[in-house]
Amino acid sequence: MTPTSTISTTDPRRDPLVYGAAVGPTASGPSAVSWAAVIAGAAAAAALSLILLLLGTGLGLSAISPWSDEGLSGKTLGIGTGVWLLLIHVAASALGGYMGGRLRTKWVSLHTDEVAFRDTSHGFLTWAVSILFTAAVLTSAVTGIVSGGVKAGAQVAGGAASAATTAAAGGAAAAGAEASKSGNGGGPMGYAVDSLFRAPKGGKSQSSPEQATAEVGRIFTNAAVSGKLPEEDARYAGQLVAQRTGMSQAEAEKRVNEKFNEVQKAKQEAETKAREAADAARKASAAAALFLFITLLIGAFVASYAGIVGGRQRDD
């Protein structure tokens, strides 16, 4: 009698007696990212950044002085601040990336290249989260730097014009006060009203010394807008000057033109200085923005590499 063969209903692919208990991939964890390690590393990086920033602030304040010839110069202090900020970010990124890689859960049955990629990713994520932790402070700093240059450039025309007008109308305040006393308005309206009461050509003005001073101030203020003193205004202002000083009409007109040219020169110098300041602010803003970009780029690289180092030491 032929023995009856026993047919197994068990799937041989699941039978450990056939293939062995160790056959098949082993799970490496529920997730490829250990967020607890990433957050811990980011918190450490942010804390170290704060500590070093406070240290740098204290050293910087102790290195400057309100007295001349004491303390560091502005240029030296600026360079030192930039170097210190770079060191802060590199040190914090290295610490955060290392902890993010070292504290992660251990992955098993993974290829070496995959482990290296995940460690790099942990370091980079730690750096990114730490940046987000300090986003408010960092955003305020970047906004202040960039907007400083933009606003300086946008306001240069208005600021220069305002400063130049003030310089051009050196006696405008006194003129305005006198105009208020006499009931005459200042600005273009005051200038127009003054022209109504001018004596005919060759006639003498009946203005008092105070009124004459106010009139000349309004004439200069009005001419500063166009940058040119009309011949009629120069003649009338020279007449007022001649009455008060005893100079001849020609000498008085010459003095008026010379003083107006001095005022225009002061106006042009004020505009030039304002534009130079705006250009310097623009260049400083651009340099600061590029420096921050390079600093963050270096920090991301350092954190990623530190993640690899921490992961390898974790697995060894």
C-alpha positions in Angstrom: 0.0 0.0 0.0 1.4 3.2 -1.0 1.9 5.6 1.9 -0.3 8.6 1.8 1.7 11.8 1.1 1.0 14.7 3.4 0.4 18.0 1.6 1.2 21.1 3.6 -1.3 23.9 3.3 1.1 26.3 4.7 2.5 28.9 2.3 6.2 28.0 2.0 7.1 31.6 1.6 5.9 32.1 5.2 7.3 28.9 6.6 10.3 29.6 8.7 11.4 26.0 8.4 11.8 26.4 4.7 13.4 29.8 4.3 14.6 30.5 7.8 13.5 33.1 10.3 15.9 35.7 9.2 14.8 35.8 5.6 13.1 39.0 4.4 13.6 42.7 5.1 13.6 43.9 8.7 11.6 47.0 9.6 13.8 50.0 10.3 11.2 52.0 12.2 7.8 53.6 11.6 9.4 56.7 10.1 12.6 57.7 8.4 12.7 61.0 10.4 13.2 61.1 14.1 11.4 64.4 14.8 12.2 64.2 18.5 15.9 64.3 17.7 15.4 67.0 15.2 13.5 69.2 17.6 16.0 68.5 20.4 18.9 69.5 18.2 17.1 72.6 17.0 16.4 73.7 20.6 20.0 73.2 21.5 21.2 75.3 18.5 18.8 78.1 19.3 19.8 78.2 23.0 23.5 78.2 22.1 22.9 81.0 19.6 21.2 83.1 22.3 24.0 82.5 24.8 26.7 83.4 22.3 24.7 86.4 21.0 24.5 87.8 24.6 28.2 87.2 25.1 29.0 89.0 21.9 26.7 91.9 22.8 28.5 92.3 26.2 31.9 92.2 24.6 30.9 94.6 21.9 29.5 97.2 24.4 32.6 96.9 26.4 34.8 97.6 23.4 33.1 100.9 22.4 33.3 104.3 24.1 31.5 107.6 23.6 34.9 109.4 24.1 37.1 110.1 21.1 40.2 108.1 20.6 39.0 105.4 22.9 37.5 102.0 22.1 37.2 100.3 18.7 36.5 102.2 15.5 33.2 101.7 13.7 34.8 99.8 10.9 36.6 97.4 13.2 33.5 96.9 15.3 31.5 96.1 12.2 34.0 93.6 11.0 34.2 92.0 14.4 30.4 91.8 14.6 30.2 90.0 11.3 32.9 87.5 12.2 31.2 86.8 15.6 27.8 86.3 14.0 29.4 83.8 11.5 31.0 81.9 14.4 27.7 81.9 16.3 25.8 80.4 13.4 28.5 77.8 12.6 28.8 76.7 16.2 25.1 76.5 16.8 24.5 74.6 13.5 27.3 72.1 14.3 25.8 71.4 17.8 22.2 71.1 16.5 23.2 68.9 13.5 25.3 66.6 15.7 22.6 66.2 18.3 20.0 65.6 15.6 22.0 62.8 14.2 23.3 61.4 17.4 19.8 61.2 19.2 18.0 59.6 16.3 16.6 56.1 16.5 18.9 53.4 15.0 18.0 52.2 11.6 18.7 48.5 10.8 18.9 46.6 7.5 19.5 49.8 5.5 22.2 50.4 2.9 25.1 52.6 4.0 24.3 55.2 1.4 20.7 55.4 2.7 21.9 55.8 6.3 24.2 58.6 5.2 21.4 60.4 3.3 19.1 60.2 6.3 21.8 61.5 8.7 22.4 64.4 6.3 18.7 65.1 6.2 18.5 65.0 10.0 21.3 67.6 10.2 19.7 69.8 7.6 16.2 69.5 9.2 17.7 70.4 12.6 19.2 73.6 11.0 16.0 74.5 9.3 13.9 74.1 12.4 16.3 76.1 14.5 16.1 78.9 11.9 12.3 78.7 12.2 12.6 79.0 16.0 14.4 82.3 15.6 12.4 83.5 12.5 10.9 86.5 14.3 14.2 87.9 15.4 16.0 87.0 12.1 13.2 88.5 10.0 13.2 91.7 12.0 17.0 92.0 11.5 16.9 91.3 7.8 13.9 93.6 7.3 15.7 96.4 9.2 18.9 96.1 7.1 17.2 95.9 3.7 14.5 98.5 4.4 17.1 100.8 5.7 18.8 101.0 2.4 15.6 101.1 0.4 14.0 103.9 2.5 17.3 105.8 2.4 17.2 105.6 -1.4 13.5 106.4 -1.6 13.7 109.4 0.7 16.9 110.9 -0.7 15.1 113.3 -3.0 12.7 114.5 -0.5 15.2 114.6 2.3 17.8 116.4 0.2 15.2 118.9 -1.1 14.0 119.6 2.4 17.6 120.1 3.8 18.5 122.2 0.8 15.5 124.4 1.1 16.2 124.9 4.7 19.8 125.9 3.9 18.7 128.1 1.0 16.2 129.9 3.2 18.6 130.6 6.0 16.6 133.6 7.2 13.2 132.1 6.4 12.3 131.7 10.0 12.8 135.3 10.8 11.1 136.2 7.6 8.1 134.1 8.5 7.9 135.7 12.0 8.0 139.2 10.5 5.4 138.2 7.9 3.1 137.0 10.7 3.4 140.4 12.5 2.7 142.3 9.3 -0.2 140.1 8.3 1.5 138.9 5.2 1.7 135.1 4.6 4.9 133.2 3.9 5.9 131.0 1.0 4.8 131.6 -2.6 1.8 133.6 -1.4 3.9 135.9 0.7 6.3 136.4 -2.3 3.4 137.2 -4.6 1.9 139.7 -2.1 5.3 141.4 -1.7 5.6 141.9 -5.4 2.3 143.9 -5.4 3.8 146.6 -3.2 7.1 147.0 -4.8 8.0 150.5 -5.9 8.3 151.1 -9.6 11.7 150.7 -11.2 13.9 153.5 -10.0 11.6 154.3 -7.0 12.5 153.8 -3.4 11.0 151.2 -1.2 9.1 152.3 1.9 9.7 149.1 3.8 11.0 149.1 7.3 14.3 147.3 8.0 12.5 144.3 9.5 10.1 144.2 6.5 13.0 144.5 4.1 14.8 141.6 5.7 11.6 139.5 5.5 11.1 140.4 1.8 14.7 139.4 0.9 14.2 136.1 2.7 11.1 135.3 0.8 12.8 136.3 -2.5 15.6 133.9 -1.8 13.2 131.1 -0.7 11.2 131.5 -3.9 14.3 131.5 -6.1 15.7 128.4 -4.4 12.9 126.4 -5.8 14.0 127.0 -9.4 17.7 127.5 -8.6 17.8 130.8 -10.3 17.4 134.4 -9.0 15.3 136.4 -11.5 16.9 139.7 -12.6 14.0 141.7 -11.4 14.2 140.1 -7.9 17.9 140.7 -7.8 17.4 144.3 -8.6 14.7 144.8 -6.0 16.7 143.0 -3.3 19.8 145.1 -4.2 17.7 148.2 -3.8 16.6 147.1 -0.3 20.2 146.3 0.6 21.5 149.6 -0.8 18.9 151.6 1.3 20.1 149.9 4.5 23.9 149.8 3.8 24.5 152.9 1.8 26.1 150.9 -1.0 25.5 151.7 -4.6 22.8 149.8 -6.5 25.4 147.9 -8.6 27.4 146.9 -5.5 24.2 145.9 -3.7 23.0 143.7 -6.6 26.4 142.1 -6.8 26.3 141.3 -3.1 22.8 139.8 -3.5 23.9 137.6 -6.4 27.0 136.4 -4.5 25.0 135.5 -1.4 22.4 133.7 -3.4 25.1 131.7 -5.2 26.5 130.8 -1.8 23.1 129.6 -0.7 22.8 127.5 -3.9 26.2 126.0 -3.4 25.2 125.0 0.1 22.0 123.5 -1.3 24.0 121.5 -3.8 26.4 120.3 -1.2 23.5 119.2 1.0 22.0 117.2 -1.9 25.3 115.6 -2.6 25.9 114.5 1.0 22.3 113.2 1.2 22.8 111.1 -2.0 26.2 109.9 -0.8 24.6 108.8 2.5 21.8 107.0 0.6 24.3 105.3 -1.6 26.4 104.2 1.3 23.3 102.8 3.1 22.3 100.9 -0.1 25.7 99.3 -0.4 25.8 98.4 3.3 22.3 96.8 3.0 23.4 94.8 0.0 26.6 93.6 1.6 24.7 92.7 4.8 22.1 90.7 2.9 24.8 88.8 1.0 26.7 88.2 4.2 23.6 86.7 5.9 23.0 84.5 2.8 26.5 83.1 2.9 26.3 82.6 6.7 23.1 80.7 6.5 24.5 78.6 3.6 27.6 77.7 5.6 25.4 76.9 8.6 23.2 74.5 6.6 26.3 72.7 5.3 27.9 72.4 8.8 24.7 71.1 10.3 24.3 68.5 7.5 27.8 67.2 8.0 27.5 67.2 11.8 24.4 65.1 11.4 26.5 62.5 9.5 29.1 62.5 12.3 26.5 62.2 15.0 24.7 59.3 13.2 27.9 57.4 12.6 28.9 57.6 16.3 25.3 56.6 17.2 25.6 53.4 15.2 29.2 52.5 16.1 
